[in-house]
Amino acid sequence: MQRIAITGGVAEGKTTVLQMFAALGATTLSSDSIAATLLLPGTDLWRQVIQEFGQAITTADGSLARERLANLAFSEVRVRRRLNRLMHPAVVRALEAHLEAMSRDLPLVFVEVPLLIEVALQGWFDGVIVVQATPSLQRRRLLERGLPHSRVRQILQAQLPTRCKVAFADWVIRTHRSLESVQGQVQRIWRLLTESRGVY
């Protein structure tokens, strides 16, 4: 099974690119979806996060108040590091388990891993796709999601710049172009990975 990682920064279109590969018939996996499942009420990670940060980060039904947790994480570096120390090992273990459980007969899987380079997982994969927009487009997309300017600035400053990730890329998909252009870039990579090997 060939594993291809999809990474990049916030609001650069990683999920859109993953969905485009899925529409072409690819098997896909998202570490963000795995993380969301790990944080459902009653899970070990959910309990650990509440123990670390207190009941103030929960809602009335016991779910994590993501916005409150994000406010804490992006307002102070030490808090973000504490959260990452809990989250990263759990997500990495779960991702590894998902990949191991996949059929060996499966020829190709695309995995969205936003923090691929930050947690040094690139060695797990046979290829790396970096999805890249411009910083100004990232800012605009985050603002369009309703985030205040101060939060957008905090988020972007907290992240490893995508230009640093490009050095690890086998392919770069540039998403500051039209949707049709992005689709074309995805299709070219898909053909390269499938037609040359007789996959699908």
C-alpha positions as MATLAB code, in Angstrom:
seq = 'MQRIAITGGVAEGKTTVLQMFAALGATTLSSDSIAATLLLPGTDLWRQVIQEFGQAITTADGSLARERLANLAFSEVRVRRRLNRLMHPAVVRALEAHLEAMSRDLPLVFVEVPLLIEVALQGWFDGVIVVQATPSLQRRRLLERGLPHSRVRQILQAQLPTRCKVAFADWVIRTHRSLESVQGQVQRIWRLLTESRGVY';
ca = [
       0.000    0.000    0.000;
       1.339    3.370   -1.028;
       0.759    6.146    1.502;
       0.590    9.773    0.376;
       0.430   12.529    2.984;
      -1.386   15.809    2.380;
      -0.195   18.690    4.560;
      -0.063   22.459    4.700;
      -1.159   25.334    6.891;
      -4.522   26.475    8.188;
      -7.080   27.616    5.587;
      -4.970   26.517    2.650;
      -7.406   23.958    1.237;
      -6.102   20.613    2.518;
      -9.575   19.202    3.090;
     -10.763   20.391   -0.318;
      -7.810   18.652   -1.955;
      -8.471   15.476    0.047;
     -12.104   15.537   -1.097;
     -11.000   15.952   -4.700;
      -8.860   12.819   -4.460;
     -11.795   10.980   -2.855;
     -14.022   12.047   -5.760;
     -11.508   10.445   -8.132;
     -11.915    7.159   -6.281;
      -9.097    7.404   -3.737;
      -9.204    5.965   -0.253;
      -8.717    8.876    2.139;
      -8.087    9.434    5.838;
      -7.994   12.617    7.929;
      -6.032   13.010   11.141;
      -8.318   15.933   12.080;
     -11.321   13.583   11.921;
      -9.433   11.071   14.034;
      -8.650   13.790   16.594;
     -12.320   14.814   16.738;
     -13.312   11.213   17.452;
     -10.673   10.923   20.183;
     -12.146   13.990   21.911;
     -15.749   12.769   22.060;
     -17.255   12.772   25.581;
     -16.234    9.747   27.617;
     -12.994    9.003   25.794;
      -9.635    8.789   27.555;
      -8.302   11.850   25.756;
     -11.441   13.848   26.592;
     -10.913   13.026   30.279;
      -7.228   13.953   30.124;
      -7.950   17.318   28.475;
     -10.613   18.185   31.059;
      -8.315   17.114   33.887;
      -5.594   19.364   32.476;
      -7.705   22.438   31.694;
     -10.792   22.123   33.915;
     -14.550   21.900   33.476;
     -14.643   25.447   32.090;
     -13.763   24.057   28.658;
     -16.866   21.839   28.515;
     -20.416   22.590   27.409;
     -23.624   21.650   29.204;
     -23.723   18.213   27.534;
     -20.105   17.426   28.425;
     -18.641   18.078   24.983;
     -15.475   20.113   24.730;
     -16.091   23.784   24.036;
     -13.692   23.977   21.104;
     -13.803   27.755   20.913;
     -12.876   28.173   24.585;
     -10.086   25.629   24.269;
      -8.793   27.368   21.143;
      -8.887   30.715   22.952;
      -6.678   29.254   25.665;
      -4.313   27.508   23.262;
      -3.703   30.460   20.981;
      -3.491   33.068   23.696;
      -0.536   31.506   25.507;
       2.347   29.405   24.211;
       2.649   27.358   27.417;
      -1.015   26.361   27.261;
      -0.692   25.360   23.616;
       2.317   23.201   24.449;
       0.397   21.485   27.258;
      -2.463   20.739   24.873;
      -0.103   19.478   22.178;
       1.587   17.152   24.663;
      -1.763   15.492   25.219;
      -3.059   15.583   21.655;
      -0.122   14.700   19.450;
       0.838   11.281   20.884;
      -2.809   10.172   21.003;
      -3.514   11.233   17.421;
      -0.272    9.675   16.152;
      -1.098    6.348   17.833;
      -4.621    6.359   16.435;
      -3.413    7.288   12.952;
      -0.883    4.472   13.039;
      -3.619    2.029   14.115;
      -5.899    3.164   11.277;
      -3.149    2.720    8.710;
      -2.200   -0.702   10.089;
      -5.832   -1.820    9.947;
      -6.140   -0.974    6.272;
      -6.000   -3.847    3.851;
      -2.572   -4.650    2.479;
      -4.289   -5.117   -0.883;
      -5.274   -1.457   -0.927;
      -2.969    0.126   -3.505;
      -3.064    3.760   -2.451;
      -4.284    5.945    0.415;
      -4.208    9.728    0.838;
      -3.910   10.956    4.425;
      -4.481   14.543    5.534;
      -1.925   15.326    8.270;
      -1.758   19.078    8.980;
       1.177   18.746   11.420;
       3.093   16.173    9.387;
       6.384   18.077    9.479;
       5.956   19.464   12.996;
       5.661   15.973   14.486;
       8.175   14.454   12.022;
       5.856   11.879   10.446;
       7.008   12.368    6.856;
       9.016    9.131    7.072;
       5.767    7.183    7.388;
       4.770    8.119    3.867;
       5.831    7.306    0.324;
       5.074   10.804   -0.895;
       4.160   14.220    0.470;
       1.765   16.733   -1.056;
       1.996   20.251    0.367;
      -1.091   22.383   -0.180;
      -0.139   26.048   -0.326;
      -2.053   29.303   -0.579;
      -0.759   32.821   -0.037;
      -0.628   34.233    3.532;
      -3.070   36.961    2.512;
      -5.541   34.352    1.266;
      -5.159   32.384    4.506;
      -5.976   35.535    6.463;
      -8.990   36.290    4.279;
     -10.362   32.752    4.566;
      -9.991   32.782    8.359;
     -11.715   36.155    8.597;
     -14.531   34.841    6.388;
     -15.006   32.057    8.951;
     -15.891   34.767   11.451;
     -12.645   34.827   13.407;
     -11.507   38.201   14.783;
      -8.332   39.785   13.425;
      -6.500   39.187   16.697;
      -7.243   35.447   16.606;
      -6.224   35.167   12.946;
      -2.901   36.801   13.768;
      -2.350   34.419   16.712;
      -3.160   31.333   14.631;
      -0.862   32.272   11.765;
       1.993   33.237   14.096;
       1.679   29.912   15.954;
       2.075   27.802   12.821;
       5.141   26.667   10.942;
       5.075   28.691    7.693;
       4.043   26.548    4.750;
       7.066   27.715    2.769;
       9.148   25.675    5.242;
       7.051   22.585    4.495;
       7.560   22.889    0.744;
      11.133   21.638    1.201;
       9.659   18.233    2.150;
       7.187   18.095   -0.744;
       7.118   15.686   -3.651;
       4.284   17.781   -5.081;
       2.916   21.231   -4.275;
      -0.727   22.062   -4.975;
      -1.225   25.813   -5.102;
      -4.717   26.769   -3.993;
      -4.618   30.530   -4.491;
      -5.604   29.747   -8.077;
      -9.062   28.905   -9.421;
     -10.908   25.781   -8.288;
     -10.519   24.414  -11.819;
      -6.752   24.886  -11.586;
      -6.642   23.097   -8.237;
      -8.703   20.252   -9.705;
      -6.257   20.011  -12.597;
      -3.281   19.825  -10.236;
      -5.005   17.056   -8.253;
      -5.818   15.111  -11.403;
      -2.216   15.288  -12.639;
      -0.914   13.825   -9.374;
      -3.647   11.170   -9.412;
      -2.723   10.096  -12.951;
       0.961    9.992  -12.074;
       0.324    7.771   -9.061;
      -2.241    5.464  -10.633;
      -1.751    5.103  -14.368;
       1.982    4.431  -14.216;
       1.350    1.554  -11.803;
      -1.825    0.233  -13.298;
      -3.697    1.109  -10.112;
      -7.496    1.445  -10.236;
];
